[in-house]
Amino acid sequence: MSYSVGQVSAFAGVTVRTLHHYDRAGLLSPGDRSDAGYRLYNDTDLARLQQILFYRELGFSLDDIATILKDPQANALEHLRARQRRLGEEIARLQRLAEVAEQAIEVQLTGVSLTPEERFEVFGEITFDLSYATEAQLKWRHSAGQREAMARAAAHTKEDWRRLMAEAAAWRAELLAAFDAGEPSDGERAMDLAEEHRGHISRWFTPCPPDMHRRIADDFAADPRAFALVVPLSQQRPGLAAHLCKAIHSNASRLAAARPDADRTSDPGAEPEEYQ
């Protein structure tokens, strides 16, 4: 059975121009002609085209393919092995590039310029969800507070992160102890812990007025990805995120009562990326 150029193009997924190019290059010349002189491909031609497309998919040049097809038994295995080695090298190179790109993305989105090994060493169970970091970047990209937090985070050394995380871990232990002891979210101990958290953000990232702290607290209660930056999943308790949120709001109200102008220093568009 014979097929026209258009038919072969349709079911082989190549353009007519490509088939004409293969013909001119002597790589695949139709074996039949119609009465009107049009090219017609037979079953042998289609089998050869299948081989050509296979080798093209593997990245062989047309010259290499022509050499292989001249004597498949003598050349195919040697060429395939050589190509396999080159593909393995390319895969390894692309994997390294992908890892570099991923790390660059994490630095851009989280501000943490540490290697993956250093991140694991310093942060332990605390993980950064890139989907959350991306959303935060988009949501607060016009915020001066966000920009300052990211800049300061990127400037932190490994030792800075060690001290920061040690401070966060000590605070977290106090939070869990208070929660497990049944301390009320609007009690003095809970509010003092909320104030310590606000101070932690201010020391390490960006000034955190009470109204900004409220928005961070709301994020903790609404988004598990945000709360996981503060308390890893293995240490979380049912109701803990809501408890912390209420404690932060209670502390903000306490500060407002003591200093009515406390919230006026905030950046209305700011909400820093959390790094505890």
C-alpha positions as CSV (number, residue, x, y, z in Angstrom):
1,M,0.0,0.0,0.0
2,S,1.2,3.5,-0.8
3,Y,0.7,6.8,1.0
4,S,1.0,10.4,-0.2
5,V,3.3,13.0,1.4
6,G,0.3,14.6,3.1
7,Q,-0.9,11.3,4.5
8,V,2.5,10.4,5.9
9,S,2.9,13.9,7.4
10,A,-0.5,13.5,9.2
11,F,0.0,10.2,10.8
12,A,3.8,10.4,11.5
13,G,3.5,13.8,13.1
14,V,6.1,15.5,10.8
15,T,5.7,18.3,8.4
16,V,5.6,17.9,4.7
17,R,8.6,20.3,4.6
18,T,10.6,17.9,6.8
19,L,9.8,14.9,4.5
20,H,10.9,16.9,1.5
21,H,14.1,17.7,3.3
22,Y,14.8,14.1,4.1
23,D,14.2,13.3,0.4
24,R,16.7,16.0,-0.7
25,A,19.2,14.8,1.8
26,G,19.0,11.2,0.5
27,L,17.8,10.0,3.8
28,L,14.3,9.0,2.9
29,S,13.2,9.0,-0.7
30,P,9.7,7.7,-1.5
31,G,9.9,4.3,-3.2
32,D,6.8,4.8,-5.4
33,R,5.3,7.4,-7.7
34,S,1.7,7.9,-8.7
35,D,0.7,8.0,-12.3
36,A,0.8,11.8,-12.1
37,G,4.4,11.7,-10.8
38,Y,3.6,12.5,-7.1
39,R,5.8,10.9,-4.3
40,L,4.3,7.8,-2.7
41,Y,5.7,6.1,0.4
42,N,5.4,2.3,0.8
43,D,5.6,0.2,3.9
44,T,9.4,-0.1,3.7
45,D,9.7,3.7,3.5
46,L,7.5,4.0,6.6
47,A,9.7,1.6,8.5
48,R,12.7,3.6,7.6
49,L,11.0,6.8,8.6
50,Q,10.2,5.3,12.0
51,Q,13.9,4.6,12.5
52,I,14.8,8.1,11.5
53,L,12.4,9.6,13.9
54,F,13.6,7.3,16.6
55,Y,17.2,8.4,16.2
56,R,16.2,12.1,15.9
57,E,14.3,11.8,19.2
58,L,17.6,10.5,20.7
59,G,19.3,13.6,19.4
60,F,21.3,12.1,16.5
61,S,22.2,14.4,13.6
62,L,21.0,13.6,10.1
63,D,24.5,12.7,9.0
64,D,24.8,10.2,11.9
65,I,21.5,8.7,11.1
66,A,22.5,8.3,7.5
67,T,25.7,6.5,8.6
68,I,23.7,4.2,10.9
69,L,21.1,3.3,8.3
70,K,23.7,2.5,5.6
71,D,24.7,-0.5,7.7
72,P,22.6,-0.9,10.9
73,Q,24.2,-4.1,12.0
74,A,27.7,-2.5,12.0
75,N,26.9,1.0,13.3
76,A,23.7,1.1,15.3
77,L,24.9,-0.5,18.6
78,E,28.1,1.5,18.7
79,H,26.3,4.8,18.0
80,L,23.6,4.0,20.5
81,R,26.1,3.3,23.3
82,A,27.9,6.5,22.5
83,R,24.7,8.4,22.5
84,Q,23.7,6.8,25.8
85,R,26.9,8.0,27.4
86,R,26.4,11.5,26.1
87,L,22.7,11.5,27.3
88,G,23.8,10.4,30.7
89,E,26.3,13.2,31.0
90,E,23.7,15.7,29.8
91,I,21.1,14.4,32.3
92,A,23.7,14.8,35.1
93,R,24.5,18.4,33.9
94,L,20.8,19.3,33.7
95,Q,20.2,17.8,37.1
96,R,22.9,20.0,38.5
97,L,21.4,23.0,36.8
98,A,18.0,22.1,38.1
99,E,19.4,22.0,41.7
100,V,21.1,25.3,41.3
101,A,17.9,26.8,39.9
102,E,15.8,25.4,42.7
103,Q,18.2,26.8,45.3
104,A,18.2,30.2,43.6
105,I,14.4,30.1,43.6
106,E,14.4,29.3,47.3
107,V,16.8,32.2,48.0
108,Q,14.6,34.6,46.1
109,L,11.4,33.4,47.7
110,T,12.6,32.8,51.3
111,G,15.7,34.9,51.6
112,V,17.7,32.0,53.0
113,S,21.0,31.8,51.3
114,L,22.2,28.4,52.6
115,T,23.0,25.2,50.9
116,P,20.4,22.4,51.2
117,E,22.7,20.6,53.6
118,E,23.1,23.7,55.7
119,R,19.3,24.3,55.7
120,F,18.7,20.8,57.0
121,E,21.4,21.3,59.7
122,V,20.0,24.6,60.8
123,F,16.3,24.3,60.3
124,G,15.7,20.6,61.1
125,E,12.0,19.9,60.9
126,I,11.1,23.5,60.0
127,T,10.4,23.5,56.2
128,F,9.8,26.2,53.7
129,D,6.8,25.6,51.4
130,L,7.7,27.3,48.1
131,S,4.0,27.6,47.1
132,Y,3.4,29.7,50.3
133,A,6.6,31.7,49.8
134,T,5.5,32.4,46.2
135,E,2.1,33.6,47.3
136,A,3.6,35.8,50.0
137,Q,6.0,37.4,47.5
138,L,3.1,38.2,45.2
139,K,0.8,39.4,47.9
140,W,3.3,41.6,49.6
141,R,5.6,42.6,46.8
142,H,4.9,46.3,47.2
143,S,5.5,46.2,51.0
144,A,8.5,48.0,52.4
145,G,8.4,45.7,55.4
146,Q,8.5,42.6,53.2
147,R,11.4,43.9,51.2
148,E,13.4,44.7,54.4
149,A,12.6,41.3,55.9
150,M,13.8,39.5,52.7
151,A,17.0,41.6,52.5
152,R,17.9,41.0,56.1
153,A,17.1,37.3,55.8
154,A,19.4,37.0,52.8
155,A,22.2,38.8,54.7
156,H,22.0,36.4,57.6
157,T,25.0,34.2,58.0
158,K,24.8,30.5,59.0
159,E,25.7,31.5,62.5
160,D,22.9,34.1,62.5
161,W,20.5,31.5,61.5
162,R,21.7,29.2,64.2
163,R,21.1,31.9,66.9
164,L,17.8,32.8,65.3
165,M,16.6,29.2,65.3
166,A,17.8,28.5,68.8
167,E,15.9,31.6,70.0
168,A,12.8,30.4,68.1
169,A,13.1,26.9,69.6
170,A,13.3,28.2,73.1
171,W,10.2,30.4,72.5
172,R,8.4,27.4,70.9
173,A,9.1,25.2,74.0
174,E,7.6,27.9,76.2
175,L,4.5,28.2,73.9
176,L,3.9,24.5,74.0
177,A,4.4,24.3,77.7
178,A,1.9,27.1,78.3
179,F,-0.6,25.6,75.9
180,D,-0.3,22.1,77.4
181,A,-0.8,23.6,80.9
182,G,-4.1,25.1,79.7
183,E,-3.0,28.8,79.9
184,P,-5.8,31.0,78.5
185,S,-5.0,32.7,75.2
186,D,-5.8,36.1,76.8
187,G,-3.8,35.4,79.9
188,E,-0.6,37.2,80.9
189,R,1.7,34.3,80.0
190,A,0.2,33.8,76.6
191,M,0.4,37.5,75.8
192,D,4.0,37.7,77.0
193,L,4.9,34.9,74.7
194,A,3.1,36.7,71.8
195,E,5.1,39.8,72.6
196,E,8.4,37.8,72.6
197,H,7.4,36.5,69.1
198,R,6.8,40.1,67.9
199,G,10.2,41.1,69.3
200,H,11.8,38.1,67.5
201,I,10.5,39.3,64.1
202,S,11.7,42.8,64.8
203,R,15.2,41.7,65.8
204,W,15.8,39.4,62.9
205,F,13.6,40.7,60.0
206,T,11.7,43.9,60.1
207,P,10.0,46.2,62.7
208,C,6.7,44.5,63.6
209,P,4.1,46.8,65.0
210,P,1.0,45.2,66.6
211,D,-1.3,45.6,63.6
212,M,1.3,43.8,61.4
213,H,1.6,41.1,64.1
214,R,-2.2,40.6,64.0
215,R,-2.1,39.9,60.3
216,I,0.7,37.4,60.8
217,A,-1.4,35.7,63.5
218,D,-4.4,35.5,61.2
219,D,-2.2,33.8,58.6
220,F,-1.1,31.3,61.2
221,A,-4.7,30.4,62.0
222,A,-5.8,30.3,58.3
223,D,-2.9,28.7,56.5
224,P,-1.2,25.5,57.9
225,R,1.9,26.3,55.7
226,A,2.4,29.5,57.6
227,F,2.0,27.9,61.0
228,A,4.4,25.1,60.0
229,L,7.1,27.8,59.9
230,V,6.6,28.4,63.6
231,V,5.7,25.0,64.9
232,P,6.7,21.9,62.9
233,L,4.0,19.3,62.3
234,S,5.4,16.8,64.7
235,Q,5.0,19.4,67.6
236,Q,1.6,20.8,66.7
237,R,-1.5,20.3,68.8
238,P,-5.2,20.7,67.8
239,G,-6.1,24.3,68.5
240,L,-2.6,25.5,68.9
241,A,-2.6,27.8,65.9
242,A,-5.9,29.4,66.9
243,H,-4.6,29.8,70.5
244,L,-1.5,31.6,69.3
245,C,-3.5,33.8,67.0
246,K,-5.8,34.8,69.9
247,A,-2.8,35.4,72.1
248,I,-1.2,37.7,69.6
249,H,-4.5,39.7,69.1
250,S,-4.9,39.9,72.9
251,N,-1.3,41.2,73.2
252,A,-1.9,43.8,70.4
253,S,-5.0,45.0,72.3
254,R,-3.0,45.2,75.5
255,L,-0.3,47.3,73.8
256,A,-3.0,49.5,72.2
257,A,-4.5,50.2,75.6
258,A,-1.1,51.0,77.0
259,R,0.2,53.0,73.9
260,P,-2.7,54.2,71.8
261,D,-0.3,55.3,69.0
262,A,1.5,52.0,68.8
263,D,-0.1,50.8,65.6
264,R,0.5,54.0,63.7
265,T,4.2,53.2,63.0
266,S,3.3,50.1,60.9
267,D,3.6,49.7,57.1
268,P,0.0,49.1,56.1
269,G,1.1,46.8,53.3
270,A,3.7,44.9,55.2
271,E,3.7,41.3,56.3
272,P,7.1,39.7,56.5
273,E,7.9,36.2,55.6
274,E,8.1,34.2,58.8
275,Y,11.4,32.3,59.5
276,Q,11.0,30.5,62.8
